[in-house]
Amino acid sequence: MHITDAPRPSRRTLLAGSAGLVTAGALGQATAPRAAGLVTDRPALTSGLQLGDVSATDGIVWSRADRPGRMIVRIATEGAKPTVLQGPWTDPTRDCTAKLQLSGLTPGAHHEVTVSFADDEGREGESVTGSFRTADEASGATTFVWTGDTAGQGWGINPELGGMRSYAAMAATDPDFFIHSGDTIYADGPMEETVIEPDGHVWRNLLIDEVTHVAQELGDFRGRHRYNLMDENIRAMYAHVPVLAQWDDHETTNNWYPGEILDDPLYDRENRVDVLAAQARRAFFEYQPLADGKGRRPWTPEGGGRIHRKVARGRHLDVFCLDMRTHKSENTANTEDRLTPILGAEQRHWLIRELKRSQATWKVIAADLPIGLVVPDGDLAQEGVGNADAGKPLGREQEIAWVLKAIKDAGIQNVVWLTADVHYCAAHHYSPERAAFTEFDPFWEFVAGPINAGTFGPNDLDGTFGPHLDFVKHAGEPNESPRVGNQFFGHVAIDEAGSFTVSLRDAEGAVLYTRTLQPAEGSEGPIVDTGRTGGSALASAQQQVMGSIVR
């Protein structure tokens, strides 16, 4: 089925909410223009609402109108009378999206928020209500989910299967927040109305024009984001689970790096990746509920906006969101005998500085690429950190080695890496006892995804940092349909005592693997408290990557 725009959601109230508000600031404030002619109806909402980067006292609320208008936000704590906040005016220069920064929120409380837009006559239109929990600084207990890879490999919204139902499985765990580890859209993956699966099933995609071809113009990138927000499962989750959004390659195009020129006939109007990435970045900041990490200044078309940032989630948890795309080096064999960027100097120094400052028990590094998995880009080049050489750090591995050594030298404890990207789930333990490079403390890396895309894997492990495969669950064949159920997300629960329990789960939310870590003492890294459950043979990690299928 093919439609031209997202349906307008009806009014709804999701989880009853919370919190007191002291101040609020508009992101992207503009002056309302006077409409020419009489307005006969009022603004409607096309894409629900989103909440983002929520800490103990701050957060961001996002929505989109179907026409120019001023964002109006009402927020209340525990059923109290709501505070009414005036947000920015929005218009087609922002695709009628708007964000409002919230500050002065009550820590550890439920907040209810209602969003609407008013036209230039001051008449409010349709509203949508959601809720969220701020971080609890007192107990420190929290739960969250993470995954990546939404609407990839031609697998979009299938109404016959209930849409992107794995989002409902994540929401059913009642998490305090959600880390989207990248590939929030697939700007480079055209969709067709039907896909014949290997077993004969027919997959039927809901379509809009923007998803039927690769994105080469700003409107195409915007349309991809709008498309995902057409899914009822996503809208329902985002209305009450704040997201920490990251980007990876498919927000722009597969395996991209700055300066690349595409040799692909599908890119017949624009093949300069720098141009495509600028448009993709603008659409990402228009549609994702995040502001600039440096003082939370707003992103504007004129500049600003930073994807790497820290979000504090109470006394037990700080989350460090990385950007492993913006400063990435060219995809070569990745064997340069020099420091080669995957983070860039400014970001890696920021990361160590903020890790040193962190007083949280656990420091979660949310990475959009895995450390130890080999991710080829064609026959000769490498897309990620690993280079299939188990020896000393080379290429991008040198920058990760720098980070790991700096963490050890500073005595920073309880660092856990979470990631997605490779379209299967796994648990990796890294230790200098098994590594060619030994100047780091042991740590865990947990991999999840996809959440609504083709399933692949497993990838080879690179031995430079001494990874051990503790668990893996992957596709039975390349580009396995989401219908099969091998869609994966991760879940973390931190209790008041600081125990960190991570589980990997499938499309229905069934637990495949779990492990509990206790806060470390000294510099020995996280101590394993309980063994894993579930699993696949270790030998499967050594299988070859399945061809060069786009992932």
N, C-alpha and C positions, 0 to 999 in steps of 0.2 A: 504494500500500500504506500501511497505517495501523497504527502501533504505539503503545504507551502510554508507553514510556520508552526511554532509550538502552541499547543492548546492552552487556554487560560485555565489555571487550576481554580477550583471552587474555594470559597473560604473554608478554613479548617482551623481547629485548635489541636495542636499536638500535645506534648507533655506539658502539664501545668508548671509554671515556673516562678521566677525568682527575682531578685536582687535589687538593691538600692543603687541609685546612680547619683554621682555628684556632678561630673562634667562630661561633655561630649564635644567632639570636634568633627567637622565635615571633611571627608576626603574628596578633593577635587571640587571645591566650592566654586560656583559660577553664578553670575547674575541672570535672573530669569528674563528671557526675551518676551516681548508682548506678541501674542499670536495675532496674525492678520485674519480678521473675520471672526464670526461667532463660533464658539465651541459648543457643540450640541450634546456631547456625551463626556464621560469622565475617564481618567486613566485606569487601565486594567493591568494586571500583573501577568507576565508571560512565562515566568520561570521560577515561581516560588520565592523563597528567601534562602540565603546562606549565612552561616555564622563562621567566623574564622579567627585564628590566632588568639583564642581566649586564654587568658592567664587568671591570676587571682583577682585582679582588679580591672582588667582591660579586655577589649575584644573589638571585633568589627562585624557589622551587619551589612548585608548586600541584598539588592534586589534589582529587578528590571521592569520598567513600564513599557507599554506599547506605544507611547508618544512622549513628547516633552512634558516634564512635570517636576515638582519638588518632592523629594523624599521626606516622609513623615514617619517617625519612629516613636512608638509608645513602649515603655519598659517598666515593669513592676516587679516587686519582690514579695513572695508569699501572699499573693492575692491583694496586696496593698494597691492603693490608687496609683495608676501609672503616671510616670513623668513623660511629658510630650516633648519630643526633640525635633527641631527642624533641621533636615539634612540638606544636601546640595541639590541644586537644580541640575537636571540631566536633559540631554537632547541627543540627536543623532551623531554628534561628534564623539560620543561615548557609547553609541548604540543603545542609548536610553538606559544604561546601567548606572547604578549609584551605590556608594558605600558611605557608611557613617562610623566613625571611630567612637567607641564607648570607653569611658574611663571612670574611676571612682566607684566601681562595682564592689559589692560586698563579697569577700572571699568565702568560698565553700558554701555557696547558696544557689538555689534555683531561681532563674530569672525567666520571666515571660516577656516576649517581645512581639509586637505587631507592627507591620510595615504597610504603608500605603503611599500613594503619590497624589499630589494636588495639582490641578491645572493652574494656569496663570490668573484665573478668577478665584483661586483659593478653594475650589470644590474638590474634595477628596473622592477618590474612586475605590476600586476593589482593595481589600486588605487580606493579608495572610498572617497567621500567628504561629510562632514557634517558641522554643524554650531551650535553655542550656544551663549547665552547671559551671560555675567558676571553680578554679583550683582551690583545694582545701589546704591552707597553709598550716593549720593546726595538726590534723591527723596525718596529712600527707598521702593518705590512701587515694588511689586513682586507678581507673581502667581505661584502656584505649585499644583501638584496632589500627592496622595498617595494611596496605596492599598497593598495587599499581595496575596500569594497563586496562583502560576502559574503552570499549568499542573498537577493538583492533582486529586486523586481518579480515575485515568484512563482516564480522559478527556484531551486529548492532542491536537495536531494540526489537525484540521478537514478542509481539503482543500475545501470540499463541502460548508462549511459555511463561507469561506473566512479566515480561520485560527483563530488566537486569536484576534478577531476583537475588543474586548474591549480596547486593546492597541491603536487602531486607534481612538476610542472615546476619550481616554485620550489625545492623541496627538492633536486632533481637538480643544481642549481648548487652545492650544498654551501656555503651561506652561513654566516657566523659568527653572524648574527642577522637578524631580520625586523622591519621597521616596518609595523605595520598602521595605515594612515593614517585610520582612521575608518570608520563604518558597518560595524562588526564584526558586527552583526546588523541585521535589518529588523523592528523591533517593530511597525511600522505596515503591514506587507505581508502580508495573509492569503494562504496557499497553498492550491491545490486539488490533488487527486490527479493530474489530467491537464490539460495545456495543449496546445491544437492550435496548432502553429506555422504561419506563413504558407505554408510549402512543403508542408504536410500531415503532417509528422512529429508524433508524439505524444510530448510530454515527460511523464514519469511521476515525480512527487515521492514520496519517502519522507515520511510525515507523522507528527507527534505532535499531540495536541490543541492545544498552546500555539501552534502555527504556523498554525492554521486561522482565527484571528480576530486583530484588533488587540489589542495588549497594553494593558490598563487596570489590572491588579493586579500586585503583586510577583511572584506565581507565574508570570504570563504572561511577564514579562521574563526571569525565570530560565530558563523553558523554552526561550526563543529561544536563549540561550547554550548550553544543554545540547544543543539540536538540532544546532548546527554541530559540536559535539564528537562527534556520532555518526558523522561522516564519517571514514573510515579514512585518507584523505589528510591531513586536518588533524591528526588525532591522531598520525600517523607523523611529520609535520613538527615539530609542537610538542614532541615528546619529545626532539628533538635540535637544534632551532633556537630559541634564545631570542627572545621577541617583545617589542617595545616597542609597547604598545597605546595607541591614542588613540581618542577618540570624536568623532562628528560629530552629525548630526541623527537618523539612523534608529535609533540606540540608544533613542530616545524616540519621536519622530514627525517626519514630513517638514517640513523648513525651520523648525523651532521656534525660538522665542526666549523668554527669561524673561518671565513675565507674560501670555503669550498665552492666550486662551480659544478653544478649537477650535469651529468651526461645521461639524461633520461628524457625520452620523447614526451612523457606525460607533462613535463614542465616546459610547455611550448611558449609561454608568455613571460616567464621569469625563472631563470635557472641560477641566479646568484643567491647563495644561501644567506649571506649577510642581509640582503633585502628581505628575504622570506622570514628570517629569524626576527628582524625588527617588527614586522607585522604580527608575527606569532606572539612576540613578547607583549606587544600592545594589547592584543586580544586576551592574552592570559591575565594581564593585570586588570583589564576591564571586567573579566568574568570570574576571577577567583577572589575570595575574601581575604586578601592580604594587602598590607601596606609596606612601605619601605622599612627594612629592619633598622635603619639608622635614624632614630628619632621618629619612626613611623610616619615620615613625611609621605604625602600621597604621590602615587605615580601619575604622571601626566604625559600626553603625547610629546611634550617638549623635553622630557627627560625625567630621571629619577626612577626609583623602584629597584629593590634589591631582593632577590629570592633567598639568598642565604641569611639566616637570622636565628635567634634563640627565642624560644617560647618557654617561660617558666610555668610549671604545673604543680606548685606546692613544694613543701620542704624535701620531698623524696625524689623529685624529677625535674630535670631541665631537658628540653628537646632542642637539638642543634640541627636545623635543616640546611643541607648543603645544596649547592648549585654546581654540578659536575659537567655542565654543558657550555656555559657562557665563556669560560676561559680555557676550554679544552684544546689540546694540540691537534695537529693534523693526524688523521688515521694512517699511520705507517705500520711497519712490523713491530713498532713499540720496543725497539731494542737500543735506543740512543743511550750512549754512555754520558748522559748529562741530565740535570733536573728538567723534566719535561712536564708541562702543566696539565693537570686535570682539575685542579682547584684554582690555581693562580696564587701568586705571592700574597696579595692582600687578603684573600679568603683563608688561606692556611694560617697566616699569622692571627687573623681574627679568631679562628677556631681555637687555637691554643690559648690565646689571651682570655677568651670567654670561658673555656674549660677551667683555667686556673682560677677565675673569679667565682665559678659556680660553687655554691654551698649545698647544692642538692645531693642527696645520697647517690642517685643514679644519673648518669649523663648518657642519654640516648643520642647517637649520631644517626640522623635519618639521611641516608645516602641514596641517590637515584641510580647509582651503579654499584654492583658488588665488587669486593676487593679481590677475592681469590678465584673467581670464575673466568675462564677464557671465553671471550665473546668476539668471534671473528667478524670482520667486515670484508667479505669477499674471500679470495683464496690466499692473499698475502698480508693484508692489513689487519689490525686489531682495533676494536671499537672501545674497549674498556681499559681497566687497570692491568689485568694479567696479560702476559705475552706468550704463554705456553713454554717458557723457559724457567726451570726450577732453580736456576742459579741466582746470583746476586741481583739486587734490584736494578732494572734497566728501564729506560723510557719513563712512562707515567708512574711506574712502581717506585721510582725514586722519591717522588713527592709524597706518596703514601708512607714510605719508609721514614721520611722526614717527620711526618705527623706522628707516627707511632713512636718514634724515638723521643720526640718532644713530650708526648704524654708520659712516657716512662721517666724521663729526666725530671719532669715537674712533680712526679709522685701523684699524678691524677688517677684516682681509683674508680672502679665500677663504671667503666665505659662499655656500652653495648652498641653494636652497629645493626641497624635495620635497613632493609633494602627490598627491591623488587626487580624489574627489568627483564629477567630471563624467562618468565612465563612458566615457572614451576616453583615449588616450595622446597626449602632445605634448611638445615641447621649446620653451621660450620664452627668448629672451635680452632682457633689459631694459637700456636705456641712456639716460642723460639727453640724448644727442644727438637722440633721437627723441621726447622726452617733454615734456609740459606742465609737469611738476614736475621740476626738474633737480638738486636737492640730494642726490644719491646717487651711489654708484659702480656701474658695470655689474655685473650678476649674472645667473645662470641659474636658471630654474625648470623642473623636469621633472615631468611629470604621468603617472601610471599608473592602472590599474584599468579596468574592474571585474575582480575575480578569480573571482566566480561570481554574476553578476547580469546584468540587461539592459544592452546596449551602446547608447550614444546618440552625440550630437555631430555636428558640432563646434559650440562656442559662439563668440559674438562676442568679439573682443579689445577691451578698453578701452585707449585710448591714453594715459591719464594718466601712466603710468610708462614709456612708450616700448617696449612689447613688440614683438618680431619673432618671427614663427612660423618656427622652423627645421625642424620636423617635426610631422606629425599623422597618426594612423590612427584611424578612427572607424567607426561602424556604417553599414551600407548602408541601414538603415531604423530608426526609433525602436523601442526595446526589443527589439533583436535578441537572439535566443536564444544562450546560451553554446555550444550545439551548433555554431554557425557558426565558432567559433574566435577571434572578436575579443574575447578576454579578455586583459588586459594586466598585466604587472608590470615593475618596473624593477630593474636590477641594478647595483651599484657595486662596483668593485675598486680598492682603493688599494694601490699597491706600496710597497716599502721606501723608495724615493726620494720618495714623496709624490705621484706621478701619480694623478689621479682619473679613472677611466674609467667612464662611465655608459652603460648600454644599456637600450633599451626592447624588451620581448620579448612574444610572443603566448602563447596558451594552451598550446602545446606546447613553449615555451621558445625558439622561433626568434628570432634577433636581427633586429629591424626597423630599428634606429637605434643608432648608437654615437658617442660623442664623448669625447675625452680632454682634461682640463684640467690645466694645470701650476700649481703654487702661484704666486701673484702676488708681485710686488715693488712697493713703493710703494703707491699707492691706486688703481690702474687696474682692479682687479677681476681675476677669473680669466682667464688667458691661454689662448686656444684653441690646442691642440697639434696635433690632427688634425681633419680635416673629418668631417662626418656621413656616414653611409651610410643608404640607404633614404630614404623620404620620400613626401609627398603634396604636391599643389599648394598654394602659399601662399594662393591665392584661396579655398580651402575654409574657411579660418579666418574668412572674412567672411560665411559663410552664417548665416542666422537660426537661433536656437535652435528646436528642433523642438517647437513647441507648449508645453504646460504639463504634460507627462507627469511624474509623480512620479519623481524620481531621488534 
